[in-house]
Amino acid sequence: MKVALIGGTGVQQLPGWVPSIEHCYEGEVYLWEGTLHGEPALLLPRHSKGHKVPPHRIPHARHVQLLKELGVQAVLATAAVGSLRPDWTSGTLAVLSDFLDFTRAVNTLYDDTVVHTDFSEPFSPLLRARLLQAAEELGLTVQPQAVYVCVPGPRYETPAEIRMFRQLGGDVIGMTVVPEAVLCREAGIHYAAVAVVTNLGTGLSERPLTHDEVTQVMEEATATLARWFAHTLRLLRTQAH
């Protein structure tokens, strides 16, 4: 199974990642071939090289179309998120299981064709199972289910919005995962994402939120993410699908 890793905030290069070939495509889209702790994979930074592209301008469709053209069959993604739950504090890891889409945009590969895609299982059961198996075998403490609320950004949320999203059943909030999940499903690519809580949502903490805080927590989590993803890649390679 050919797997690509999509990294977000703070994940430009995972520890243990050894790039072999760099590809640059039109529109500041970069992709590396390489290995993660010895496991072959592709790596695509969703905000482009050097974190230049803001969340509302990420060319998600271009990313997924490119991965499809390259024969990618599965995507493992990371996501820096705010927590809608006081008990999920900074550093909490969660394997996303469902989402609420508040992006106010239509993300689809079928602009000119009538196609209605099933989303009864929003994230790949195969990838979720392997991620959870890998976490257990590595002794990692992770939340096995989490509802991701997707907003367009680039601003952070108001206290009233955080309260609303929690009442609707959300666990974490971010700006990028849902377009990837939708487009990968339409492209026939398995997709799963690991959320890293970088902060409590606005109003749940007394401190104003800063992007520096988000980046710092993600950088601290990269070693764990790298080990976790590498073990997941190993399981995908060695176990029957």
N, C-alpha and C positions, 0 to 999 in steps of 0.2 A: 504494500500500500504506500503510495507516494503522499507524503505529508508536508504541509506548509505550516509554519508558525507565524502568527500575526501578533506583533508586539505593539503595545501602546505606550502610554506615558511611562518614562523611566526604563523602558526595555528596548534600548537601541541594540545592545548586544548582550546576550545572556552569558553568564560565566560558564565556561566549558564549550562555548560556541567557537568553532574553528571554520571561518569562511574560506572557500576555495575559489569561487568565481563570483564577481559582482556584475549585475546587469542593471542598466539604467534605461528606462523607457520614457517616452514623451509624457510630460505633465508631472515631472519630479517623482516618478514612481521608481523605487529601487527594490531590488530583489537579490538575495544572496543564496547561492548553493553552498552547502557545507555540512558539518556534523556537529551534533550536540552531545558531548560526552561519548563520542564515537558512533552515535546514531545518525544516519543520513537524514537530512531535511532541507527544506527551503525556509528562508526567513524574510518576512516582508514587514517593514515598519509602517504602520498605517498612517502616521503623521509625516511620512517621508524622512529622508536622511537628515538628521539634526533637528528633528521635531519642528518642522517649518509650517506644516499645513494644519490650520485650526479644524476642530471637529466637524463644523458645519460645511466644510469645503473638501472633506476627504472624498476622493473619487472611488467610492465603494464598488460601483459597477465595473469600473475599469480594473480594479484589483481582482475581483472575482472572475471576470472574463479572462484575464491574463492567467490566473491559476488554472482555470479550465483548459485553456489552450496548451498549458504546459503538462497536462495530464495529472494534475493534483487530484487526489481522491478524498482527502481529509484535511481539515484545518483545525489546529489547536490555537486558541487565542487567549491573550491576557487582557484584563480590563481593570483599570483603576476606578474604584467606585466610592461613593459616599454611602454611609449606612443609614437606613431608615429605622434601625432598631438600636436602642441604647445598649443592648447586651452584645451587639456585634461591634466591637471596638476596633481601633486601628490595628492592622495586621491580620485580621480574620480572613481566612481563605474559604471560598465557596465555589462549588461547581454549579453553574447556573442550570436551572431546570425549566423556567418559564419566563415570559416577559410581558410587559405592558408597553405599548408603543405610543409615545407622545411626541414623536419627531415632527409631526405636521408636514411630512413629505412622503411621497410615494416612492418606494425603492423596489424596482422590479426590472427584470430582464425582458419583460413582455409588454412593452409600451404599445405595440401595434397588433397584439394578438390577445384573444380572450382566454386567459389561463388563470384558474383559481387553485392555488396550492394549499394542500392540507397542512395544518399546523397543530394537530392534536398532540404531537410531541415536538415542541419547538427546537430542541437541541438533540443531536444525534444520540440515541440510546447506546449505540456501540461505543462511541467515544466517551460518553459519560461513565459507562461501566468500566472502561479501561482506566480512566482517570481515578475513579474511586478505588479500584483494585490497586493501582500504583501507590496511591496515598496510604492505603492500609499497609502495604508491604514495606513502605518507607517509614511508617510510624508517624505520619503527618496528621495533625488534627485539622479536619476540614468540615465545613458544612455541606452535607450531601445534596441539599436542595436550596434554591434561592430564586426568588422572583425578581427579575431585573427590570427596572423602569428606565426607559430610554427617552431622553429629552434632547433637543437640538443643540443646546449650548449657544455660544461659548460661555455665557454667564452661568454662575451657580444659582441654585434655587433659593426662593424665599422661604421663611419659616412656615407660612401658610401652605405653600406647595408641598413641602416635606410632610406636613401633617396630612394633607389630602392623599398623597401617594401611599403613605403608610396605611391609611384607612381603606384604600383600594386593594391592599394586599401585597404591596411591594416590600421587598427586603433591602434592596440596594438600588442605587441610582447612578447612571452614567450617560454617555453621549454617543457611543459608537457601536455597540454590539448588535443591536437589532437589525440595522441595514445589512451587516455581514451575514447574520443568521438567515435572513430572508433570501438574500441573493444566492448564498451557497445552497440553500434548499432548492431554489429554482434551477440552479446549475447542476444539481445532482451530486453535490460535494458534501460529505459528512462535516458537521461543524459543531464544536463545543467550545465553551469559554470558561476560564477560571477568573473569578472576581477577587481582587485584593482590596479590602477595605482600607482606605487611606485616611478617612476622617468620618466623624459623625456629621449627619446632615445638618444644614442650617437650622438653628433653634434647639438642637439637641446638645450643643456644646456652647460654652460661654465665649469661645474664641472665634474671631473672624477666620474664614477659610482662605488659605493662600495656596497658589499652585506650587510654591516651593515645598510646602508640607507634603503635598501629594507626591511630588517627585522623590522626596527623601524616603518616604515609606516604600514606594515601589522599588527604589534602588536597594533598599535593605532586604526586600523580598526576592530579588532576582536569583540569588543562589538557590533558594528553596524551589522556586519555579523551574529553574534549569534542571535540577535533580529530578523533580516530579515529571516534567515533560519528557526528559530523556528516558526515564523508566517506562512511561506510557508508550513512547515510540518503540521501545524494546518489546513490550507486550503486544503491540499491534503487529510487529514483525514476526513474532514467534508463535502467537496464538491464532487458531483458526477464527475466521470472521463469521 
